Amino acid sequence: MPIDFNQQVIEEFRANAGRVGGHFEGARLLLLTTTGARSGRRRTTPVGYYPDGGERVLVIASAGGAPKHPAWFHNLLAHPRVTVETGVFTYEARAEALADAARDAAFARAVEADPGWAEYQRKTTRVIPVVALHEIAGGPPNVNASSMGQAVKAVHDAFRRELALIRAETGDAGATLGAQLRVNCLTLCQGLHNHHTGEDTALFPFLSDRHPGLAPVLDRLRREHERIAVLSAELRSVVGRDSSDPGDVRDEVERLTAELEAHLDYEEKELIPLLDAPAPPR
């Protein structure tokens, strides 16, 4: 895509915690920063992605079916360490170009989710690469927020956006459940588990120490975490069946959405004012 267009998308993405309009509205989008294979300069490109179980995400070097691979793909072959921005988190990752059966299986999942990928492949003689981005662990996540309260809100909004996408995908599903949609559901459930575990073990004890009167609120939030874990387990169970009925998956997604949205709203109402309040004088 033209550099000027890319820059507009990048600026909008960073200004709105990953939300953009126009061509990319409602899409799963990230910013990928690579190091030039020859220039050594850092360059950022907006790319679509697919969840892949929580440990990595997948990006596809389609270039719209152009005869040549996009520049960012050549860059990461030369320099596999890249920077990923999700709108909420920024992290370093290791890029791996999938090969042979692994590439073919991942690309087939993408085609099942969006036949446009197959059209791109038909337009070119090159084999369109699929790249896995593996997060490099390096301490606490770098959240793109100006305060603890805004960090909580940003993470919550990311879950809301992903749930909205999954709800739309289940609504569009045909008679069978697509492989990528299964992965999207499982990745969401794992993300919720990780987020709630972090709150139970770090955020809530932090708040309990500073605000003893908050105990009833935190107890309610913990109980809601347990309930959401049950709903997530039920969704994973339905998705895990070989002959999953998309209607059953849709029902479980709706149940999870209703309870999770109520939980997120309550948590934001009760906790964000405390998290963003000025620190008391010592």
C-alpha positions in Angstrom: 0.0 0.0 0.0 1.2 3.6 -0.5 3.4 4.9 2.2 1.1 7.9 2.8 -1.9 5.7 3.3 0.1 3.4 5.7 1.1 6.4 7.7 -2.5 7.6 8.1 -3.5 4.1 9.3 -0.6 4.0 11.7 -1.4 7.4 13.2 -5.1 6.5 13.6 -4.2 3.2 15.1 -1.9 4.7 17.7 -4.3 7.5 18.5 -7.3 5.2 19.1 -5.8 2.1 20.9 -5.9 0.0 17.8 -9.3 1.1 16.4 -9.3 2.4 12.8 -12.0 3.2 10.2 -12.1 2.9 6.5 -10.8 -0.2 4.8 -9.6 -1.8 8.0 -12.6 -1.0 10.2 -13.7 -4.1 12.2 -10.6 -6.0 11.1 -7.9 -7.6 13.3 -5.0 -5.3 12.7 -1.6 -4.8 14.3 1.5 -2.7 13.5 4.6 -4.6 12.6 7.9 -2.9 12.8 10.8 -4.5 11.0 14.4 -3.6 10.3 15.3 -3.0 6.7 17.2 -5.9 5.1 19.6 -3.5 3.3 19.0 -0.1 4.8 18.9 -1.1 8.5 16.2 1.4 9.1 13.1 0.6 11.1 9.8 0.6 9.2 6.3 0.1 10.5 3.5 -1.5 8.4 -0.1 -2.1 9.3 -1.0 -5.8 8.7 -4.0 -8.0 9.4 -3.5 -10.9 11.7 -5.1 -14.1 13.0 -5.0 -15.4 16.5 -3.2 -18.7 16.9 -3.8 -20.0 20.4 -2.4 -17.2 22.5 1.3 -18.1 22.1 1.7 -16.5 18.7 -0.2 -14.6 16.0 -0.1 -15.2 12.3 0.3 -12.6 9.5 0.2 -13.2 5.7 2.5 -11.7 3.2 0.0 -11.4 0.4 0.8 -8.0 -0.9 -2.6 -8.2 -2.5 -1.4 -11.0 -4.8 1.4 -9.0 -6.2 4.3 -10.8 -8.1 6.8 -10.1 -5.3 6.7 -10.5 -1.5 6.2 -7.3 0.5 9.2 -5.5 1.7 8.4 -6.3 5.4 8.6 -10.0 4.6 12.2 -9.6 3.2 13.1 -7.5 6.2 12.0 -10.1 8.8 13.8 -12.9 7.0 17.0 -10.9 7.4 16.2 -9.6 10.9 13.7 -11.9 12.6 13.3 -9.7 15.7 10.4 -7.4 15.2 8.2 -5.1 17.2 4.4 -5.7 17.4 1.8 -3.1 18.5 -1.7 -4.4 19.2 -3.2 -1.0 20.2 -3.1 -2.1 23.8 0.3 -3.9 24.1 3.7 -3.3 22.5 6.1 -6.2 22.6 9.2 -7.7 20.9 8.6 -10.8 18.8 10.5 -13.4 16.9 9.2 -13.9 13.3 9.1 -17.3 11.8 8.1 -18.0 8.2 6.1 -21.2 8.3 7.1 -23.9 5.8 5.6 -26.9 4.1 2.6 -28.5 5.9 2.6 -25.9 8.7 2.3 -23.1 6.2 -0.3 -24.9 4.1 -2.5 -25.7 7.2 -2.3 -22.1 8.4 -3.1 -20.7 5.0 -6.1 -23.1 4.6 -7.5 -21.8 7.9 -7.2 -18.2 6.6 -8.9 -19.1 3.3 -11.7 -20.7 5.2 -12.1 -17.6 7.3 -11.8 -15.2 4.3 -11.8 -16.6 0.7 -10.1 -13.4 -0.4 -6.7 -15.0 0.5 -7.3 -17.7 -2.1 -8.0 -15.0 -4.7 -4.7 -13.4 -3.9 -2.9 -16.7 -4.3 -4.5 -17.3 -7.7 -3.2 -13.9 -8.9 0.4 -14.8 -8.3 2.8 -17.6 -9.1 4.7 -17.2 -5.8 3.6 -19.1 -2.7 2.2 -16.5 -0.4 4.1 -16.8 3.0 2.5 -17.2 6.4 4.5 -15.8 9.3 4.2 -16.7 13.0 5.1 -13.9 15.4 6.2 -15.4 18.7 6.2 -12.9 21.7 9.6 -12.7 23.4 9.1 -12.7 27.1 10.7 -9.7 28.9 9.0 -8.8 32.1 5.6 -7.1 32.6 3.6 -6.2 29.4 4.1 -2.8 28.0 0.6 -1.4 28.1 -0.1 1.7 25.9 -1.9 3.7 28.6 -1.2 6.8 30.6 -2.4 5.4 34.0 -3.4 2.1 35.7 -7.0 2.8 35.2 -6.7 3.6 31.5 -4.6 0.4 31.2 -7.5 -1.6 32.6 -10.0 0.1 30.3 -7.7 -0.5 27.2 -7.5 -4.2 28.0 -11.2 -4.5 28.6 -12.0 -2.7 25.3 -9.7 -5.2 23.5 -11.8 -8.0 24.8 -14.9 -6.3 23.8 -13.7 -5.8 20.3 -12.6 -9.4 20.0 -15.9 -10.7 21.3 -17.7 -8.5 18.8 -15.7 -10.0 16.0 -16.3 -13.6 17.2 -20.0 -12.9 17.5 -20.1 -11.6 13.9 -18.1 -14.7 12.8 -20.4 -17.1 14.5 -23.3 -15.3 12.9 -21.8 -15.8 9.5 -20.8 -19.4 10.0 -22.4 -22.0 7.7 -23.3 -25.5 8.6 -19.9 -26.3 10.1 -17.6 -24.5 12.4 -14.4 -23.2 10.6 -11.0 -24.1 12.0 -9.9 -20.5 12.4 -13.1 -19.6 14.3 -12.4 -22.4 16.7 -8.9 -21.0 17.2 -10.3 -17.5 17.7 -12.7 -18.8 20.5 -10.0 -20.7 22.2 -7.5 -17.8 22.1 -10.2 -15.5 23.6 -10.8 -18.0 26.5 -7.1 -18.2 27.2 -6.7 -14.5 27.1 -9.5 -14.1 29.6 -7.9 -16.7 31.9 -4.6 -14.9 31.8 -6.1 -11.5 32.4 -8.3 -12.6 35.4 -5.4 -14.6 36.9 -3.3 -11.4 36.8 -6.0 -9.4 38.5 -6.6 -12.0 41.2 -2.9 -12.4 42.0 -1.6 -8.8 41.5 -4.1 -6.0 41.0 -6.7 -7.0 43.5 -4.2 -7.6 46.4 -2.6 -4.2 45.5 -6.0 -2.5 45.8 -7.0 -4.5 48.9 -3.9 -3.2 50.8 -4.6 0.4 49.9 -8.4 0.3 50.2 -9.6 -2.1 52.9 -13.2 -1.0 52.5 -13.1 -2.3 48.9 -13.3 -5.9 50.1 -17.0 -6.5 49.0 -16.3 -5.2 45.5 -13.2 -7.3 45.1 -15.0 -10.4 46.5 -17.8 -9.8 43.9 -15.2 -9.5 41.1 -13.5 -12.7 42.1 -16.8 -14.5 42.1 -17.5 -13.2 38.7 -14.1 -14.4 37.5 -15.1 -17.8 38.6 -18.4 -17.6 36.7 -16.7 -16.4 33.6 -14.2 -19.3 33.9 -17.1 -21.7 33.9 -18.6 -20.1 30.8 -15.2 -20.1 29.1 -14.8 -23.8 29.8 -18.3 -24.5 28.4 -17.4 -22.6 25.2 -14.1 -24.5 24.9 -16.0 -27.7 25.3 -18.4 -26.9 22.5 -15.7 -25.6 20.2 -13.6 -28.7 20.9 -16.2 -31.2 19.5 -15.4 -32.6 16.1 -18.9 -31.9 14.8 -19.5 -28.6 16.6 -22.8 -27.0 15.7 -22.2 -23.3 14.9 -25.6 -22.5 16.6 -24.4 -24.1 19.9 -21.2 -22.1 19.7 -23.1 -18.9 19.0 -25.3 -19.5 22.1 -22.2 -20.0 24.3 -20.6 -16.9 22.9 -23.7 -14.9 23.6 -23.9 -16.2 27.2 -20.2 -15.3 27.8 -20.6 -11.9 26.2 -23.6 -10.9 28.3 -21.9 -11.8 31.6 -18.5 -10.5 30.7 -19.7 -7.2 29.5 -21.6 -6.7 32.8 -18.5 -7.7 34.7 -16.3 -5.3 32.8 -18.7 -2.4 33.2 -18.9 -3.0 37.0 -15.2 -3.3 37.4 -14.5 -0.1 35.5 -17.1 1.8 37.5 -15.7 0.6 40.9 -11.9 0.4 40.2 -10.9 3.0 37.6 -11.7 6.0 39.8 -9.5 4.5 42.6 -6.7 3.5 40.2 -6.6 7.0 38.6 -6.9 9.0 41.9 -3.9 11.0 43.0 -1.7 9.2 45.5 -2.4 10.4 49.0 0.3 12.5 50.7 2.8 10.7 52.9 
